[in-house]
Amino acid sequence: MKLWKRMGAAALAGALALSMVACGGGNAAASGTSTTASSSGTAAATGSNVLNVMTEVEVASLDPQLATDGTSFEVIANYTDGLMQMDADGQPVPAIAESYEVSEDGCTYTFHLREDANWSNGDPVTANDFVFAWQRAADPATASEYSYMMSDIGQIKNAAEIIAGEMDKSELGVTAVDEKTLQVELTVPVPYFLNLMYFPTFYPVNQAFYEGLAEGTFGTSPDTVLSNGAFILDSYEPAALSFSLVKNPDYYDADKVQLDGLNYQVIKDSQQAFMSYQNGDLDIVKLSGDQVDQVQGDPELSVHGAGYLWYLTLNMDGVPALANQNLRLALTHAIDRTSIVEDVVKDGSLATYTAVPPQFATGPDGSDFSEDQTMFQDVCSDDPAKAAEYLEAAKAELGQDTFTFQLLVEDTTESQNVAAVIKEQVETNLPGVTMEIKVEPKKQRVEDIQEGNYEVCLTRWGPDYADPMTYLNMWITDNNNNYGKWSNAEYDAIIADCTTGQYVSDAAARWQALYDAEKIIMEEAVIVPVYTKADACMIKSGVTGVDFHPVALNRVFKSATKG
């Protein structure tokens, strides 16, 4: 059986795109004294070689199979390696998997784990650590919001049936062939499968350690996590406003880790954060738009694409007026996105008029999926006149002249500033429509939209992997992230054809079908895209080697140095 061994992600994706077929069972053979964390929960890493980092929101969860937000992903990745990790260009490179092989049909991956990869309690990292973690993610009892990464996205054998409660988790298509060999079976080829391997849902968990903890305590303190990565969690407690990590001296790649540790501070107020930076208490800080104006030309200013699409989700299920397509289109045209990014955000963010944001996914021809931001201008633009036309049509259909909606927003400076401008624009351009802003901590905001306890919400989604499906999959019927509870059979069928159906063997046809799916989203105004986030940061002049990515992990500190 012909095999591809240690191929780069781009080459592998291209090869699989040319040879994709549904995977069968018969032709998928593949050839073939530690440091522990501080228990104090309050200490901080010390010394001049410790990087002091600002984040805007608290860690929501340090359980890799339960975490759903970028801050949690970043911190988990600081101390945990998956099978693969991201290089400086965002491509997957070996981490715990020292090498791998892929079957000719693209449906079986065999990973060979490093002999020198250990947990911080001294246990070796084994193939069973991955089997246990992935089974946890798929197990309905875990209630992982990212379980679909195993099924809809990763297409791991039997994952969908396990998630639906139709099969036992032990039937998941992942096997520990021996202590250092992991075999993964897919139902169909997935060209971006290796990219998924650096996403935290796929990170390993030491089963014996996990089962030795009191129920519900995993990931709640330094004593309830293990490290196999560059750093070790040194201080942390749930909802902490400061926490720290120290270098893992027993990390297999420790020679490449130059920092002694990381100190995090959660600061939601941008002025307070900037003052801390100016006072020397922080080495990296995110700026608000007004602050960017103040530091233009400063060599310590750095702007990076963050990948997140900020958009309005509309509760079509819980708010009858928002079930009206014309009213949703009126809201879409009432917003001046250019004004928002140029006059409010002011950090390099891009006004966005597509459901899939630009600058993260490239197609078979190498072009950006969303480079053309005018493709849906008939249904999404900054056009008050069109907004007024759609509003009049909605009023006639609903027999209603006034509408009041609550606009839910999280308690960060930028989000509140953007929400205030959206309120002003909507109320100016849509006479009779009122927006009442409600501010909540991010964790509560997320819970509310997931439970349908909202009307309109300014929210965001960051790409988990470099394919448009990381966005488009959200709006299939009953997806956990389909907050508006929208449903369209034609849309669902297109997405199914792109994941398991007729387009899995034709990369060009699949790409076109994804455009067809996005067109439905935009024409029905399922969401109101607003802008694609960039992060304007101040980084102390002696700090180098921080890797910024628009996909999965926005910041990686493994190669960072502090002069």
C-alpha positions in Angstrom: 0.0 0.0 0.0 1.5 3.3 -1.0 2.0 5.7 1.9 2.8 9.4 2.3 5.2 9.9 5.2 6.0 13.1 7.0 4.4 15.2 4.3 3.8 19.0 4.9 0.2 19.9 5.4 -0.1 21.8 2.1 1.3 18.9 0.1 -0.8 16.4 1.9 -4.0 18.5 1.4 -3.2 18.8 -2.3 -2.6 15.1 -2.7 -5.7 14.1 -0.9 -7.8 16.6 -2.8 -6.7 14.8 -6.0 -7.5 11.3 -4.6 -10.4 11.7 -2.2 -12.8 8.8 -2.0 -15.1 7.5 0.7 -13.1 5.4 3.1 -13.7 1.6 3.3 -12.6 -0.8 5.9 -10.5 -3.0 3.7 -8.0 -0.6 2.0 -7.0 1.7 4.8 -4.0 -0.1 6.2 -1.0 1.8 7.4 2.6 0.7 7.7 4.1 1.0 9.4 12.2 13.0 38.1 9.6 15.5 36.8 8.5 18.9 37.8 5.0 19.4 39.2 3.0 22.6 39.5 2.8 24.8 42.6 -0.2 24.2 44.7 -0.5 27.7 46.0 -2.8 28.9 43.3 -1.6 32.5 44.0 2.1 32.7 43.3 3.4 34.4 40.2 6.4 33.5 38.1 9.3 35.8 39.0 12.4 37.2 37.3 13.4 39.4 34.5 13.0 36.6 31.9 9.2 36.2 32.6 6.9 37.5 30.0 4.0 39.6 31.4 0.9 39.2 29.2 -2.4 40.9 29.1 -5.7 39.2 28.2 -9.1 40.8 28.0 -11.2 38.0 29.4 -10.9 35.3 32.1 -10.1 31.7 31.2 -13.4 29.9 30.9 -12.1 26.3 31.2 -8.8 24.5 31.3 -10.4 21.2 30.3 -9.3 20.8 26.6 -12.4 18.8 25.8 -14.7 21.5 27.3 -12.9 24.7 26.5 -14.5 26.8 23.7 -12.9 30.3 23.8 -9.6 31.7 22.5 -8.2 32.7 25.9 -8.7 29.2 27.3 -7.2 27.6 24.1 -4.1 29.8 24.4 -3.5 29.0 28.0 -4.1 25.2 27.6 -1.7 25.2 24.6 1.0 26.9 26.7 1.3 23.7 28.8 -0.1 21.0 26.5 1.2 19.7 23.2 -1.0 17.7 20.8 0.1 15.4 18.0 1.0 18.4 16.0 1.8 22.1 16.7 1.8 25.2 14.6 5.0 26.6 13.1 5.5 30.3 12.7 3.5 30.2 9.4 0.6 28.4 11.0 1.4 25.1 9.3 1.2 21.8 11.3 4.6 20.3 12.3 5.3 17.3 14.5 4.9 17.7 18.3 4.0 14.7 20.4 3.8 12.8 17.1 7.4 12.5 16.0 6.3 11.1 12.6 3.1 9.9 10.9 1.9 7.9 7.9 -1.3 8.2 5.9 -2.9 5.4 3.9 -3.3 5.7 0.2 -7.1 6.4 0.4 -6.5 9.1 3.0 -8.7 7.4 5.6 -6.1 6.0 8.1 -3.5 8.0 10.0 -0.8 6.3 12.0 1.0 8.5 14.4 4.3 7.5 16.1 4.7 9.3 19.4 8.0 10.6 20.8 9.8 8.4 23.2 10.9 11.5 25.3 7.5 13.0 25.7 6.4 12.9 29.4 3.8 14.4 31.6 4.9 16.7 34.5 4.3 13.9 37.0 6.8 11.7 35.2 4.4 9.5 33.3 5.2 8.9 29.6 2.7 10.4 27.1 1.1 7.4 25.5 -1.3 6.7 22.7 -4.0 5.8 25.3 -3.8 9.4 26.5 -5.2 10.5 23.1 -7.7 7.6 22.9 -9.1 8.6 26.4 -9.3 12.3 25.5 -10.9 11.8 22.2 -13.4 9.4 23.6 -14.2 12.0 26.3 -14.8 14.6 23.6 -17.3 12.3 21.7 -19.0 10.9 24.8 -22.5 12.5 25.3 -21.9 12.4 29.0 -19.1 15.0 28.7 -21.4 17.4 26.8 -18.5 18.9 24.9 -19.7 21.8 22.7 -16.8 20.9 20.4 -17.7 17.2 20.0 -18.6 18.0 16.4 -14.9 18.4 15.7 -14.7 14.6 16.1 -17.7 14.0 13.8 -18.7 16.7 11.4 -15.2 18.2 11.0 -12.7 15.4 11.8 -14.9 12.7 10.3 -13.5 10.1 12.8 -15.1 6.7 12.4 -18.3 6.2 14.5 -18.0 9.7 16.1 -21.4 10.8 14.9 -23.1 7.7 16.2 -21.4 8.0 19.6 -22.4 11.6 20.0 -26.0 10.7 19.1 -25.9 8.0 21.8 -26.2 5.2 19.3 -22.8 3.6 20.0 -20.5 3.3 23.0 -17.5 5.6 23.1 -15.2 2.6 22.9 -16.2 2.2 19.3 -14.6 5.5 18.3 -12.1 5.1 15.4 -9.0 5.7 17.4 -6.8 2.9 18.6 -3.7 2.6 20.8 -1.8 0.0 18.7 0.9 0.1 21.3 2.1 2.6 23.9 3.7 4.9 21.3 1.5 4.2 18.2 -1.9 5.8 17.6 -4.1 4.8 14.7 -7.0 7.0 13.6 -9.7 5.9 11.1 -11.8 8.4 9.2 -15.0 7.8 7.3 -13.9 10.0 4.4 -10.6 11.9 3.7 -10.2 15.2 5.5 -7.6 17.4 3.7 -7.1 19.6 6.7 -7.0 16.7 9.3 -3.4 17.4 10.4 -4.4 21.1 11.1 -7.0 19.8 13.5 -4.3 18.0 15.5 -3.0 21.3 17.0 -6.5 22.2 18.1 -7.1 21.8 21.9 -10.1 19.5 21.6 -7.7 16.9 20.2 -5.1 17.3 23.0 -4.3 14.2 25.2 -5.4 13.7 28.8 -3.6 11.3 31.2 -6.4 8.9 32.1 -5.0 7.6 35.5 -4.4 11.2 36.6 -7.9 12.4 35.5 -9.7 9.4 37.2 -7.7 10.0 40.4 -9.2 13.5 40.9 -12.4 14.4 42.7 -15.2 14.6 40.2 -15.5 18.0 38.5 -12.1 19.3 39.7 -10.0 18.6 36.6 -8.5 21.8 35.3 -9.4 24.0 38.3 -5.9 24.4 39.8 -2.3 23.7 39.2 -2.7 20.4 41.1 -5.5 19.3 38.8 -3.7 19.6 35.5 -0.6 18.0 34.0 1.8 19.5 31.5 3.5 17.8 28.6 4.3 21.1 26.9 6.6 24.1 27.1 5.3 25.5 30.4 3.7 24.2 33.6 0.7 25.9 35.2 2.1 27.5 38.4 -0.9 29.5 39.8 -4.5 29.5 38.8 -8.0 29.3 40.1 -11.3 29.6 38.2 -12.2 33.2 37.1 -8.8 34.3 38.3 -7.7 37.8 37.2 -4.0 36.8 37.3 -2.3 33.5 36.9 1.1 32.2 35.9 3.1 29.5 34.2 6.8 28.5 34.6 9.1 26.8 32.1 8.9 23.0 32.0 12.5 21.8 32.4 11.6 18.3 31.4 9.9 19.3 28.1 11.3 17.3 25.2 11.9 20.6 23.3 13.0 22.6 26.4 16.2 23.9 24.6 13.9 26.0 22.4 12.0 27.6 25.3 13.9 30.7 26.3 11.4 32.2 28.7 11.4 31.3 32.4 7.6 31.7 32.6 4.5 33.7 31.7 2.4 36.0 34.0 -1.1 36.7 32.8 -3.2 39.6 33.9 -6.9 39.9 32.9 -7.6 43.5 32.3 -10.9 44.5 30.6 -10.4 48.2 30.6 -8.1 49.3 27.8 -6.9 52.4 29.6 -5.9 50.5 32.7 -4.1 47.9 30.5 -2.1 50.6 28.6 -1.1 52.3 31.8 0.2 49.0 33.1 2.2 48.7 29.9 3.6 52.2 30.2 4.5 51.5 33.9 6.5 48.4 32.9 4.1 45.9 34.5 3.1 44.3 31.1 5.2 43.3 28.1 2.3 42.7 25.7 -0.9 44.6 25.7 -3.9 44.9 23.3 -4.9 48.5 22.4 -8.3 50.1 21.8 -8.8 52.2 18.7 -8.3 55.5 20.4 -5.0 54.2 21.8 -3.8 53.2 18.4 -4.1 56.8 17.3 -1.9 57.8 20.2 0.9 55.4 19.4 1.1 55.6 15.6 4.7 55.5 14.5 5.9 53.9 17.7 8.2 51.0 16.9 6.6 48.9 19.7 3.2 49.0 17.9 2.4 45.7 16.1 -0.8 44.8 14.2 -1.8 41.2 13.5 -4.8 39.6 11.9 -6.7 37.8 14.7 -9.1 36.0 12.4 -12.3 36.6 14.5 -15.5 37.6 12.7 -17.6 39.9 14.8 -21.2 39.7 13.8 -24.7 40.1 15.1 -26.6 36.9 15.8 -30.4 37.3 15.6 -32.7 35.1 17.6 -35.2 34.1 15.0 -36.6 31.4 17.1 -37.3 33.4 20.2 -38.2 36.8 18.7 -41.0 36.7 16.2 -40.1 40.0 14.4 -36.5 38.7 13.8 -38.0 35.7 11.9 -38.9 38.2 9.2 -36.3 38.1 6.5 -36.9 41.7 5.4 -36.3 43.0 8.9 -33.1 41.1 9.1 -32.0 42.5 5.8 -32.9 46.0 7.0 -30.5 45.6 10.0 -27.8 44.3 7.6 -27.9 47.4 5.4 -28.3 49.9 8.3 -24.8 49.4 9.7 -21.8 51.5 8.4 -19.0 49.0 8.8 -16.4 51.2 7.3 -17.1 53.8 10.0 -16.9 51.2 12.7 -13.5 49.9 11.7 -12.0 53.4 10.8 -13.5 55.5 13.6 -14.2 53.1 16.5 -12.0 50.0 16.3 -9.1 51.7 14.4 -6.7 48.8 14.8 -6.5 47.4 11.3 -9.7 45.4 11.5 -11.6 44.9 8.2 -15.1 45.8 7.4 -16.7 42.5 6.4 -19.7 41.7 4.2 -19.4 37.9 4.0 -20.3 35.1 6.4 -16.7 33.7 6.0 -14.1 36.4 6.9 -11.1 37.1 4.7 -7.4 36.2 5.1 -7.5 32.8 6.6 -8.7 30.2 4.1 -7.2 29.6 0.6 -8.8 27.5 -2.1 -7.4 24.9 -4.6 -6.2 27.8 -6.8 -4.5 29.5 -3.9 -6.9 32.4 -3.7 -8.5 33.8 -0.5 -12.0 32.4 -0.2 -13.4 35.8 0.9 -11.1 38.2 -1.0 -14.1 39.6 -2.9 -16.1 41.5 -0.2 -18.6 42.8 -2.8 -19.9 39.4 -3.9 -23.1 39.8 -1.7 -23.5 43.6 -2.0 -27.1 43.2 -3.0 -28.0 41.7 0.4 -25.2 43.1 2.6 -23.8 46.6 2.3 -23.6 50.0 4.1 -26.7 51.3 2.4 -29.3 53.3 4.5 -31.6 53.6 1.5 -31.8 49.9 1.0 -32.2 49.5 4.8 -35.2 51.8 4.7 -36.8 49.8 1.8 -36.4 46.5 3.6 -37.8 48.0 6.8 -41.0 49.3 5.1 -41.5 45.8 3.6 -41.0 44.3 7.1 -43.5 46.7 8.6 -46.1 45.8 6.0 -45.6 42.0 6.5 -45.6 42.2 10.2 -48.3 44.9 10.6 -46.0 46.7 13.0 -44.4 50.1 12.9 -42.0 50.1 15.9 -39.6 47.5 17.1 -37.4 47.4 20.3 -34.6 44.9 20.5 -32.2 44.2 23.3 -28.6 44.2 22.1 -26.4 41.9 24.2 -22.7 42.7 24.4 -19.8 41.6 26.5 -18.0 43.9 29.0 -14.9 44.7 27.1 -14.1 48.3 26.0 -14.1 47.6 22.3 -17.3 45.6 22.3 -19.2 48.3 24.2 -17.9 51.0 21.9 -18.9 49.1 18.8 -22.3 48.3 20.3 -23.0 51.9 21.0 -22.3 52.9 17.4 -24.4 50.0 16.0 -27.3 51.3 18.2 -26.8 54.8 16.9 -26.6 53.7 13.3 -29.6 51.4 13.5 -31.8 53.9 15.2 -30.8 56.7 12.8 -31.2 54.6 9.6 -34.3 52.6 10.7 -36.9 55.0 12.2 -39.0 53.1 14.6 -36.3 50.6 15.6 -34.8 50.9 19.0 -31.8 49.1 20.4 -31.3 48.7 24.2 -27.8 47.7 25.1 -27.3 45.0 27.8 -23.7 44.4 29.0 -22.6 41.1 30.5 -19.3 39.4 31.3 -18.3 37.3 28.3 -18.9 33.9 30.0 -22.5 34.9 30.8 -23.0 36.4 27.3 -21.9 33.1 25.7 -24.2 31.1 28.0 -27.1 33.3 27.2 -26.8 33.0 23.5 -26.3 29.3 23.7 -29.5 29.0 25.7 -31.5 31.3 23.5 -31.8 34.0 26.2 -31.1 37.0 24.0 -32.6 39.0 21.1 -29.7 40.4 19.2 -26.1 39.8 20.3 -22.8 41.2 19.1 -20.6 38.0 19.2 -17.6 36.6 17.5 -16.2 33.4 16.0 -12.6 32.6 15.4 -11.5 30.0 12.8 -10.5 26.7 14.4 -8.8 25.5 11.2 -8.0 27.0 7.8 -11.1 26.0 5.8 -14.4 27.9 5.3 -16.2 25.0 6.9 -15.1 26.3 10.3 -17.7 29.0 9.8 -20.3 27.5 7.5 -20.7 24.3 9.7 -22.1 26.6 12.5 -25.4 27.2 10.7 -26.5 23.7 9.9 -29.7 22.7 11.7 -29.3 22.1 15.4 -25.6 23.0 15.6 -24.7 24.2 19.1 -23.3 27.4 17.6 -26.4 28.1 15.4 -27.6 30.6 18.0 -30.5 31.9 16.0 -31.9 28.4 15.5 -32.1 28.9 11.8 -32.8 25.9 9.6 -32.7 25.3 5.8 -32.8 21.9 4.2 -31.0 23.0 1.1 -28.2 24.5 3.1 -27.8 21.4 5.2 -27.6 19.2 2.1 -24.8 21.3 0.6 -22.8 21.1 3.8 -23.3 17.4 3.9 -22.2 17.0 0.3 -19.0 19.0 1.2 -18.2 16.8 4.2 -19.3 13.3 3.4 -21.0 13.4 0.0 -20.5 14.1 -3.6 -17.9 16.8 -3.3 -15.3 15.2 -1.0 -13.4 13.9 -4.1 -13.5 17.2 -6.0 -11.7 20.1 -4.3 -12.8 22.7 -6.9 -16.5 21.6 -6.8 -16.4 21.5 -3.1 -15.1 25.1 -3.0 -17.9 26.3 -5.3 -20.5 24.5 -3.2 -19.2 26.3 -0.1 -19.8 29.6 -1.9 -23.3 28.4 -2.7 -23.9 27.7 1.0 -22.6 31.0 2.0 -24.9 32.7 -0.5 -27.9 31.2 1.3 -26.6 32.5 4.6 -26.2 36.0 3.2 -29.5 36.1 1.2 -31.5 35.1 4.3 -29.5 37.4 6.6 -28.9 34.6 9.1 -26.2 36.8 10.6 -25.1 40.4 10.2 -21.3 40.4 9.6 -19.6 43.5 10.9 -15.8 43.2 10.9 -12.9 40.9 10.9 -10.7 41.5 13.9 -7.1 42.6 13.9 -5.2 43.0 17.1 -3.1 46.1 17.6 -0.6 45.4 20.3 2.2 47.1 22.1 5.1 44.7 22.5 8.2 45.7 24.5 11.2 46.2 22.2 13.2 43.4 23.7 10.5 40.8 23.2 10.8 38.6 20.0 9.5 35.3 18.8 5.9 35.5 19.7 3.9 33.8 17.0 0.6 35.3 16.0 -2.0 33.3 14.1 -5.5 34.0 12.7 -6.5 30.4 13.2 -7.0 28.2 16.3 -4.2 29.7 18.6 -3.9 33.4 18.2 -0.7 33.7 20.3 2.0 31.1 20.8 4.9 31.8 23.3 7.0 28.7 22.9 9.7 30.5 20.8 9.4 33.9 22.6 12.4 35.6 24.0 12.7 38.7 26.3 15.8 40.7 26.0 
